[in-house]
Amino acid sequence: MSIASDPSAASHAPARTRVAPSPTGDPHVGTAYMALFDVAWARRTGGRFVLRIEDTDRVRLVEGSEQQIYDSLDWLGLAPDEGPQRGGPYGPYRQSERLDTYRPYVERLLADGHAYYCWCSAERLAEMRERQQKDKSGSGYDRLCYGKTREERAALPGFTDTPVVRMLIPDDVPLAFHDLVRGEVRAPRPDDQVILKADGYPTYHLAVVVDDHEMGITTVVRGEEWISSTPKHILLQQWLGIPVPQYAHMPLLRNSDKSKISKRRNPAARLLWFREQGYLPEALRNFLQLLAYPPVGDDGSEIATLEQFVDSFDWSRVNTTGPIFDVQKLDWLNGAYIRAMDPDLLADRIIEHLVERRVWSEPDADRRDLVRRATPLIQERLTLLGEAADKLDFLLVDDATLEVQQAALDKLGDDAARVVDASIGVLEGLAPWDAATIQAALRATLVDDLGLKPKVAFGPVRVGITGRQVSPPLFESMEILGHDAALTRLRRFRELL
């Protein structure tokens, strides 16, 4: 028998979805992955997307992590409709501020015989688990405390004064439920889960059930690792007489070896990593969508806006196979978004990223204009925003301090000094100063008059102007630098030669 409500009831009613991360370190990319599908379903049905901070694990809290969650979701365009920062009618939205909420539910479960106190010490529980493993006698709590008063339990070994509360799982607990993504699902039998810890804080299993109910959550979107917990969550909902929400268990993000993606093994598991590397938020959002959903763009294109994703969204189209987190695919998407972007907007993104990463200081108006003029020269060659620094730095340094790379000098031939002398001579009185005129003048002098091949002819000029062997288009770069700066650089380079 299925233990979830009829899935058709939530088909097009306004949905309330939530993402509920714990502020225990850098936000996990899985938070954004779940939030994306939360947002899609909420918007598709005209509902609301809620952010709840689950901070009851006080030992693992990391200062600043909560703010990073807010910033990351805002950056991705997945900001919640309700949450700790935005408020809403169902607050507070931090579990640590809701402790008085949970105790009445625990008392009701105790009074109805669905839960009991457990006074077992940590040492006693560890010994029990060790014995079970040795004897291969199963797992889970052995119910030593069930049915005993405090005094009766205190007379036995392994007692502690501060009890926890466990739920009492019946022998005939239903294990099947309907999932929006997977259809009928069966889960393993749960054990007597702790629902209230010794410190008075609820465990995840109680808190999530109570909070989802009190916040009116109608659709719970979470990773497939929580399938095994769903029967006990539904059991708690039924015992407490509260509605059972719809469940959608998403496929887990996986490394190339099919293991679950984790921050310990893969830097890409850190949501902040993508911003640090210079990925565009719209490209990352598009990538996360494609991990579990078919292309929705025009003509089957893999590139799609969030609005297109929302308009097409249907749970039946979610892929249940664990997607491989292929960063090369993300690189391709990011490059495609960069190439399609308005150059001025891209220039602003480049500046914002490099200033944020402290690669550049905040540019003044002249330098900002220079970056805008130079961005079209590198736009087709960029994969990440951070790559722009290496390609544009030569334009932003003082002409007298331009550093010439030794590797570029080593590649020059014996004609370098003669080429630079001839270039200075033809460029000194050149007008107008634009890329086409510069190219024509240098070609006539270096290729036609001196009889040099273009690669040999223009190589020394490139090194003198940019300090490197490979650079953005030379003549366009010289136009942006201006007549005086270009001549200053070439004359200084000639002295170096």
C-alpha positions as a printed NumPy array, in Angstrom:
array([[  0.   ,   0.   ,   0.   ],
       [  1.281,   3.452,  -0.877],
       [  1.585,   5.824,   2.08 ],
       [  1.59 ,   9.133,   0.192],
       [ -1.396,  11.13 ,  -0.967],
       [ -2.734,  11.141,  -4.512],
       [ -0.149,  12.832,  -6.803],
       [ -2.868,  14.371,  -8.959],
       [ -3.878,  16.603,  -6.055],
       [ -0.756,  18.736,  -6.536],
       [ -0.678,  18.659, -10.325],
       [ -1.394,  22.332, -10.932],
       [ -2.296,  23.777,  -7.532],
       [  0.034,  26.59 ,  -6.419],
       [  2.98 ,  24.736,  -4.91 ],
       [  5.048,  25.757,  -1.927],
       [  8.557,  24.352,  -2.242],
       [ 11.616,  24.802,  -0.067],
       [ 15.326,  24.284,   0.046],
       [ 16.754,  23.777,   3.525],
       [ 20.573,  23.843,   3.645],
       [ 22.671,  23.682,   6.787],
       [ 25.237,  26.493,   7.28 ],
       [ 28.09 ,  24.098,   8.007],
       [ 30.637,  25.359,   5.462],
       [ 30.799,  26.49 ,   1.865],
       [ 27.388,  25.944,   0.247],
       [ 27.213,  22.665,  -1.697],
       [ 26.384,  22.795,  -5.401],
       [ 23.548,  20.402,  -4.576],
       [ 21.787,  23.257,  -2.779],
       [ 21.599,  25.189,  -6.047],
       [ 20.62 ,  22.033,  -7.948],
       [ 17.635,  21.405,  -5.664],
       [ 16.747,  25.093,  -5.513],
       [ 16.552,  25.236,  -9.308],
       [ 13.91 ,  22.52 ,  -9.448],
       [ 12.126,  24.026,  -6.435],
       [ 11.95 ,  27.356,  -8.238],
       [ 10.794,  25.765, -11.49 ],
       [  7.878,  23.941,  -9.858],
       [  6.858,  26.88 ,  -7.675],
       [  6.823,  29.284, -10.622],
       [  5.212,  26.763, -12.959],
       [  2.262,  26.468, -10.592],
       [  2.161,  30.091,  -9.453],
       [  3.362,  29.132,  -5.979],
       [  6.171,  30.185,  -3.626],
       [  9.781,  29.1  ,  -3.068],
       [ 10.995,  29.11 ,   0.546],
       [ 14.52 ,  29.117,   1.999],
       [ 14.809,  27.567,   5.45 ],
       [ 18.089,  27.43 ,   7.354],
       [ 18.488,  24.131,   9.225],
       [ 20.981,  25.063,  11.921],
       [ 20.149,  22.665,  14.735],
       [ 23.515,  20.901,  14.419],
       [ 25.276,  23.479,  16.553],
       [ 28.62 ,  21.659,  16.583],
       [ 29.149,  21.931,  12.817],
       [ 28.   ,  25.53 ,  12.268],
       [ 30.476,  27.704,  10.352],
       [ 30.43 ,  31.473,  10.722],
       [ 29.587,  33.234,   7.457],
       [ 28.146,  30.119,   5.809],
       [ 24.558,  31.318,   6.069],
       [ 25.378,  34.559,   4.277],
       [ 27.163,  32.585,   1.564],
       [ 23.959,  30.617,   0.991],
       [ 21.986,  33.838,   0.498],
       [ 24.619,  35.342,  -1.785],
       [ 24.96 ,  32.204,  -3.922],
       [ 21.233,  31.816,  -4.536],
       [ 20.924,  35.525,  -5.351],
       [ 23.874,  35.245,  -7.756],
       [ 22.215,  32.345,  -9.583],
       [ 18.876,  34.142,  -9.892],
       [ 17.273,  31.627,  -7.524],
       [ 16.462,  33.965,  -4.641],
       [ 13.632,  32.702,  -2.414],
       [ 10.239,  34.322,  -2.056],
       [ 10.409,  33.751,   1.715],
       [ 13.311,  33.177,   4.058],
       [ 15.37 ,  34.553,   6.956],
       [ 16.444,  37.626,   4.993],
       [ 13.166,  38.287,   3.173],
       [ 10.742,  37.318,   5.908],
       [  7.295,  35.914,   5.209],
       [  4.113,  34.742,   6.927],
       [  5.583,  31.451,   8.196],
       [  8.668,  32.643,  10.032],
       [ 10.989,  32.35 ,  11.742],
       [ 12.852,  30.573,   8.957],
       [ 15.819,  29.389,  11.045],
       [ 15.31 ,  26.145,  12.942],
       [ 17.319,  27.397,  15.911],
       [ 14.684,  30.118,  16.384],
       [ 11.863,  27.578,  16.316],
       [ 12.822,  25.331,  19.252],
       [  9.599,  26.027,  21.132],
       [  7.726,  24.763,  18.066],
       [  8.958,  21.182,  18.241],
       [  8.413,  20.203,  21.88 ],
       [  4.573,  20.063,  21.707],
       [  4.822,  17.652,  18.776],
       [  7.223,  15.456,  20.741],
       [  4.898,  15.475,  23.749],
       [  1.98 ,  14.446,  21.55 ],
       [  3.953,  11.541,  20.108],
       [  4.983,  10.438,  23.612],
       [  1.412,  10.687,  24.917],
       [  0.051,   8.672,  21.981],
       [  2.615,   5.909,  22.421],
       [  4.402,   6.656,  19.137],
       [  7.641,   7.686,  20.857],
       [  9.609,   6.84 ,  24.012],
       [ 12.55 ,   8.057,  26.081],
       [ 15.943,   6.42 ,  25.622],
       [ 18.583,   6.785,  28.373],
       [ 21.315,   4.746,  26.691],
       [ 24.784,   6.255,  26.905],
       [ 26.938,   6.781,  23.81 ],
       [ 29.269,   4.036,  25.053],
       [ 26.418,   1.571,  25.418],
       [ 25.133,   2.328,  21.899],
       [ 28.637,   1.907,  20.445],
       [ 28.982,  -1.488,  22.164],
       [ 25.547,  -2.511,  20.848],
       [ 26.494,  -1.643,  17.267],
       [ 29.822,  -3.452,  17.586],
       [ 28.072,  -6.566,  18.888],
       [ 25.481,  -6.455,  16.102],
       [ 28.195,  -6.252,  13.481],
       [ 30.143,  -9.103,  15.044],
       [ 27.074, -11.338,  15.401],
       [ 25.548, -10.171,  12.127],
       [ 22.342,  -9.774,  14.095],
       [ 20.948,  -6.821,  12.185],
       [ 21.211,  -3.128,  12.94 ],
       [ 19.194,  -0.435,  14.649],
       [ 18.377,   0.306,  18.247],
       [ 17.519,  -2.784,  20.345],
       [ 14.773,  -1.026,  22.362],
       [ 16.379,  -1.633,  25.729],
       [ 14.681,   1.515,  27.07 ],
       [ 11.248,   0.929,  25.54 ],
       [  8.53 ,   0.457,  28.149],
       [ 10.787,   1.291,  31.088],
       [ 10.567,   4.125,  33.556],
       [ 13.617,   6.234,  34.283],
       [ 14.186,   4.375,  37.537],
       [ 13.908,   0.963,  35.875],
       [ 16.394,   1.953,  33.183],
       [ 18.791,   3.525,  35.709],
       [ 19.192,   0.136,  37.344],
       [ 20.734,  -1.239,  34.146],
       [ 24.217,  -0.603,  32.703],
       [ 24.921,   2.136,  30.15 ],
       [ 22.593,   4.763,  31.641],
       [ 22.783,   8.524,  31.107],
       [ 20.774,  11.229,  32.889],
       [ 19.98 ,  13.116,  29.683],
       [ 17.645,  11.032,  27.501],
       [ 16.793,  11.324,  23.848],
       [ 13.357,  10.633,  22.398],
       [ 12.933,   7.888,  19.787],
       [  9.98 ,   7.184,  17.531],
       [  8.471,   3.693,  17.864],
       [  8.386,   2.095,  14.432],
       [  5.518,  -0.414,  14.15 ],
       [  6.119,  -3.864,  12.739],
       [  3.691,  -3.221,   9.892],
       [  5.104,   0.177,   8.865],
       [  4.207,   0.878,   5.209],
       [  7.339,   1.186,   3.086],
       [  5.933,   2.177,  -0.341],
       [  5.12 ,   5.716,  -1.383],
       [  4.461,   7.688,  -4.558],
       [  7.269,   9.884,  -5.851],
       [  6.704,  12.622,  -8.432],
       [  9.909,  11.679, -10.251],
       [ 10.041,   7.897,  -9.774],
       [  6.457,   6.75 ,  -9.401],
       [  5.934,   3.949,  -6.866],
       [  8.985,   3.605,  -4.605],
       [  9.796,   1.103,  -1.854],
       [ 12.21 ,   1.965,   0.935],
       [ 13.948,  -0.21 ,   3.535],
       [ 12.413,  -0.59 ,   6.965],
       [ 13.519,   2.226,   9.311],
       [ 14.682,   1.759,  12.895],
       [ 13.573,   3.659,  15.984],
       [ 14.951,   7.012,  14.903],
       [ 15.966,   9.632,  17.479],
       [ 13.676,  12.641,  17.012],
       [ 14.757,  14.785,  19.975],
       [ 18.41 ,  14.963,  21.057],
       [ 19.666,  15.15 ,  24.614],
       [ 20.367,  18.874,  24.251],
       [ 16.699,  19.563,  23.469],
       [ 17.297,  20.16 ,  19.771],
       [ 15.194,  18.162,  17.31 ],
       [ 16.885,  15.886,  14.826],
       [ 16.455,  16.473,  11.127],
       [ 13.691,  13.883,  10.882],
       [ 11.326,  15.579,  13.328],
       [ 12.248,  19.165,  12.496],
       [ 11.795,  18.727,   8.745],
       [  8.337,  17.216,   9.199],
       [  7.176,  19.912,  11.614],
       [  8.671,  22.801,   9.663],
       [  7.342,  21.625,   6.31 ],
       [  3.876,  21.405,   7.864],
       [  3.986,  24.748,   9.632],
       [  5.377,  26.486,   6.558],
       [  2.724,  24.994,   4.297],
       [  5.208,  23.11 ,   2.104],
       [  3.304,  21.044,  -0.458],
       [  6.213,  19.597,  -2.479],
       [  9.436,  18.32 ,  -0.93 ],
       [ 12.287,  18.228,  -3.464],
       [ 15.428,  16.502,  -2.219],
       [ 18.164,  14.049,  -3.187],
       [ 17.532,  10.351,  -3.609],
       [ 19.628,   9.556,  -0.531],
       [ 16.575,  10.602,   1.517],
       [ 14.33 ,   7.905,   0.013],
       [ 15.146,   5.603,   2.931],
       [ 13.945,   8.268,   5.385],
       [ 10.663,   9.016,   3.657],
       [  8.584,   6.216,   5.3  ],
       [  9.406,   7.512,   8.79 ],
       [  8.67 ,  11.089,   7.738],
       [  5.294,  10.045,   6.345],
       [  4.662,   7.992,   9.491],
       [  5.302,  11.057,  11.66 ],
       [  2.939,  13.1  ,   9.471],
       [  0.205,  10.498,   9.805],
       [  0.676,  10.167,  13.567],
       [  0.487,  13.941,  13.974],
       [ -2.541,  14.237,  11.721],
       [ -0.876,  16.651,   9.285],
       [ -1.017,  16.579,   5.46 ],
       [  1.515,  14.446,   3.633],
       [  3.321,  16.559,   1.022],
       [  4.287,  15.396,  -2.438],
       [  7.831,  14.011,  -2.616],
       [ 10.255,  14.399,  -5.524],
       [ 13.594,  12.649,  -5.025],
       [ 16.154,  13.953,  -7.48 ],
       [ 19.07 ,  11.908,  -8.857],
       [ 22.355,  12.554,  -7.081],
       [ 25.14 ,  14.506,  -8.771],
       [ 28.069,  12.168,  -9.362],
       [ 31.787,  12.309, -10.16 ],
       [ 33.132,  10.643, -13.299],
       [ 33.695,   7.431, -11.28 ],
       [ 29.962,   7.422, -10.367],
       [ 30.677,   8.32 ,  -6.718],
       [ 28.566,  11.003,  -5.062],
       [ 30.038,  14.448,  -5.609],
       [ 31.483,  15.819,  -2.382],
       [ 33.465,  18.87 ,  -1.311],
       [ 36.252,  16.641,   0.033],
       [ 36.899,  14.998,  -3.336],
       [ 35.837,  17.552,  -5.935],
       [ 36.289,  21.338,  -5.732],
       [ 33.301,  21.715,  -8.08 ],
       [ 31.077,  20.504,  -5.247],
       [ 31.627,  23.934,  -3.662],
       [ 29.081,  26.363,  -5.03 ],
       [ 31.472,  29.267,  -4.441],
       [ 34.091,  27.597,  -6.657],
       [ 32.148,  28.414,  -9.819],
       [ 32.025,  32.102,  -8.992],
       [ 35.72 ,  32.096,  -8.079],
       [ 36.629,  30.494, -11.42 ],
       [ 34.648,  32.995, -13.469],
       [ 31.609,  31.015, -14.579],
       [ 28.507,  32.984, -15.449],
       [ 25.544,  32.283, -13.15 ],
       [ 23.189,  31.775, -16.086],
       [ 25.549,  29.18 , -17.583],
       [ 25.829,  27.278, -14.292],
       [ 22.054,  27.374, -13.845],
       [ 21.592,  26.044, -17.389],
       [ 24.16 ,  23.308, -16.712],
       [ 22.435,  22.17 , -13.512],
       [ 19.164,  21.981, -15.398],
       [ 20.649,  19.761, -18.101],
       [ 22.015,  17.339, -15.522],
       [ 18.53 ,  16.006, -14.838],
       [ 16.253,  17.415, -17.531],
       [ 16.202,  17.235, -21.341],
       [ 16.951,  20.332, -23.455],
       [ 14.088,  22.833, -23.588],
       [ 15.603,  25.53 , -25.812],
       [ 14.32 ,  26.458, -29.239],
       [ 14.805,  23.602, -31.731],
       [ 16.062,  21.353, -28.972],
       [ 18.964,  23.641, -28.109],
       [ 20.721,  22.9  , -24.84 ],
       [ 20.926,  26.614, -24.101],
       [ 17.749,  27.823, -22.428],
       [ 16.689,  30.627, -20.126],
       [ 15.2  ,  29.977, -16.709],
       [ 11.862,  31.174, -18.084],
       [ 11.973,  28.542, -20.84 ],
       [ 12.769,  25.878, -18.278],
       [  9.873,  26.946, -16.068],
       [  7.412,  27.043, -18.976],
       [  8.302,  23.477, -20.001],
       [  8.637,  21.977, -16.538],
       [  7.073,  18.596, -15.844],
       [  8.186,  16.098, -13.201],
       [  7.731,  13.221, -15.63 ],
       [ 10.626,  14.553, -17.716],
       [ 13.173,  14.446, -14.902],
       [ 15.852,  11.83 , -15.555],
       [ 16.361,   9.42 , -12.647],
       [ 19.859,   8.321, -13.705],
       [ 22.601,   9.848, -11.564],
       [ 24.101,  12.592, -13.779],
       [ 27.872,  12.856, -14.22 ],
       [ 29.161,  16.277, -13.278],
       [ 31.087,  17.042, -16.476],
       [ 32.866,  20.37 , -16.044],
       [ 33.95 ,  20.292, -19.715],
       [ 30.283,  20.552, -20.665],
       [ 29.941,  23.512, -18.316],
       [ 32.99 ,  25.122, -19.952],
       [ 31.318,  24.79 , -23.344],
       [ 28.098,  26.319, -22.039],
       [ 29.946,  29.163, -20.343],
       [ 31.836,  29.97 , -23.523],
       [ 28.588,  29.963, -25.488],
       [ 26.981,  32.388, -23.04 ],
       [ 30.049,  34.646, -23.164],
       [ 30.036,  34.753, -26.964],
       [ 26.33 ,  35.623, -27.039],
       [ 26.601,  38.421, -24.488],
       [ 26.534,  42.122, -25.287],
       [ 30.214,  43.205, -25.241],
       [ 29.614,  46.122, -22.87 ],
       [ 27.759,  43.883, -20.434],
       [ 30.535,  41.296, -20.71 ],
       [ 33.134,  43.978, -19.98 ],
       [ 31.244,  44.95 , -16.834],
       [ 31.086,  41.288, -15.773],
       [ 34.822,  40.891, -16.373],
       [ 35.636,  43.966, -14.298],
       [ 33.271,  42.92 , -11.512],
       [ 34.769,  39.435, -11.38 ],
       [ 38.43 ,  40.494, -11.429],
       [ 37.883,  43.224,  -8.837],
       [ 35.954,  40.797,  -6.636],
       [ 38.791,  38.281,  -6.922],
       [ 41.301,  41.085,  -6.178],
       [ 43.119,  40.492,  -9.441],
       [ 42.432,  44.084, -10.46 ],
       [ 41.818,  47.148,  -8.357],
       [ 38.677,  49.115,  -9.165],
       [ 39.429,  50.773, -12.545],
       [ 38.846,  54.467, -13.114],
       [ 36.58 ,  55.686, -15.911],
       [ 39.375,  55.692, -18.523],
       [ 40.483,  52.159, -17.754],
       [ 36.901,  50.93 , -17.599],
       [ 36.354,  52.409, -21.062],
       [ 39.537,  50.746, -22.292],
       [ 38.308,  47.329, -21.077],
       [ 34.985,  47.898, -22.837],
       [ 36.753,  48.716, -26.092],
       [ 39.057,  45.707, -25.792],
       [ 36.46 ,  43.129, -24.762],
       [ 35.249,  42.42 , -28.341],
       [ 38.839,  41.453, -29.206],
       [ 38.861,  38.587, -26.696],
       [ 35.185,  37.665, -26.48 ],
       [ 35.418,  34.758, -28.918],
       [ 38.442,  33.364, -27.073],
       [ 37.088,  33.359, -23.519],
       [ 35.783,  30.363, -21.622],
       [ 35.909,  31.88 , -18.133],
       [ 35.75 ,  35.49 , -16.991],
       [ 39.023,  35.07 , -15.127],
       [ 40.895,  34.393, -18.361],
       [ 40.379,  38.012, -19.376],
       [ 43.046,  39.225, -16.965],
       [ 45.901,  37.51 , -18.791],
       [ 44.553,  38.667, -22.147],
       [ 43.97 ,  42.324, -21.19 ],
       [ 46.608,  43.116, -18.571],
       [ 49.019,  44.5  , -21.179],
       [ 46.524,  47.25 , -22.004],
       [ 46.183,  48.375, -18.391],
       [ 49.847,  48.689, -17.367],
       [ 51.894,  51.825, -17.708],
       [ 53.792,  51.946, -21.002],
       [ 57.106,  52.402, -19.224],
       [ 56.574,  49.363, -16.981],
       [ 55.304,  46.822, -19.518],
       [ 57.08 ,  43.552, -18.778],
       [ 58.31 ,  41.645, -21.821],
       [ 58.204,  37.883, -21.327],
       [ 61.574,  36.189, -21.784],
       [ 59.929,  33.339, -23.693],
       [ 58.628,  35.851, -26.229],
       [ 62.081,  37.413, -26.62 ],
       [ 63.636,  34.014, -27.167],
       [ 61.336,  33.338, -30.112],
       [ 62.364,  36.469, -32.032],
       [ 64.656,  36.195, -35.025],
       [ 67.671,  38.251, -36.069],
       [ 65.437,  40.717, -37.916],
       [ 63.711,  41.957, -34.75 ],
       [ 65.658,  45.202, -34.328],
       [ 65.346,  46.077, -38.028],
       [ 61.589,  45.364, -37.912],
       [ 61.058,  47.576, -34.863],
       [ 63.091,  50.423, -36.375],
       [ 61.064,  50.29 , -39.589],
       [ 57.793,  50.088, -37.661],
       [ 58.62 ,  53.142, -35.559],
       [ 59.527,  55.045, -38.695],
       [ 56.251,  54.36 , -40.492],
       [ 54.029,  54.783, -37.434],
       [ 55.416,  58.074, -36.156],
       [ 53.432,  60.265, -38.538],
       [ 50.61 ,  57.845, -39.303],
       [ 47.087,  59.22 , -39.468],
       [ 44.318,  58.32 , -38.993],
       [ 45.153,  55.968, -36.123],
       [ 42.875,  52.999, -36.633],
       [ 43.405,  49.259, -37.012],
       [ 42.957,  49.179, -40.792],
       [ 45.395,  52.05 , -41.398],
       [ 47.963,  50.594, -38.97 ],
       [ 47.775,  47.18 , -40.63 ],
       [ 48.093,  48.61 , -44.132],
       [ 51.102,  50.767, -43.207],
       [ 52.989,  47.993, -41.436],
       [ 52.23 ,  45.471, -44.171],
       [ 53.492,  47.825, -46.878],
       [ 56.7  ,  48.539, -44.969],
       [ 57.546,  45.203, -43.406],
       [ 56.135,  42.717, -45.902],
       [ 56.257,  44.544, -49.229],
       [ 59.355,  46.724, -48.752],
       [ 61.485,  44.517, -46.472],
       [ 60.249,  41.286, -48.048],
       [ 59.491,  39.598, -44.715],
       [ 56.798,  37.004, -44.162],
       [ 53.873,  38.353, -42.07 ],
       [ 54.649,  36.065, -39.11 ],
       [ 58.249,  37.275, -39.027],
       [ 57.265,  40.865, -39.746],
       [ 54.594,  41.351, -37.134],
       [ 56.064,  39.16 , -34.361],
       [ 58.489,  41.779, -32.974],
       [ 55.778,  44.445, -33.121],
       [ 53.439,  42.199, -31.145],
       [ 56.069,  41.537, -28.476],
       [ 56.914,  45.225, -28.23 ],
       [ 53.259,  46.24 , -27.891],
       [ 51.984,  43.438, -25.641],
       [ 55.086,  41.93 , -24.035],
       [ 54.122,  38.448, -25.179],
       [ 54.155,  36.221, -28.203],
       [ 50.397,  35.548, -28.22 ],
       [ 47.904,  38.347, -27.713],
       [ 44.533,  39.668, -28.831],
       [ 44.442,  41.006, -32.426],
       [ 47.514,  43.229, -32.772],
       [ 46.278,  46.113, -34.877],
       [ 43.037,  46.535, -32.941],
       [ 45.066,  46.5  , -29.716],
       [ 47.333,  49.236, -31.066],
       [ 44.291,  51.319, -31.993],
       [ 42.937,  51.   , -28.447],
       [ 46.303,  51.874, -26.893],
       [ 46.573,  55.004, -28.983],
       [ 49.362,  56.493, -31.097],
       [ 51.563,  57.85 , -28.314],
       [ 51.375,  54.746, -26.121],
       [ 52.15 ,  52.417, -29.019],
       [ 55.204,  54.443, -30.05 ],
       [ 56.416,  54.678, -26.445],
       [ 56.257,  50.912, -26.11 ],
       [ 58.043,  50.249, -29.388],
       [ 60.843,  52.727, -28.602],
       [ 61.359,  51.213, -25.157],
       [ 61.356,  47.736, -26.698],
       [ 63.967,  48.824, -29.22 ],
       [ 66.239,  49.857, -26.359],
       [ 65.737,  46.453, -24.798],
       [ 66.76 ,  44.76 , -28.026]])
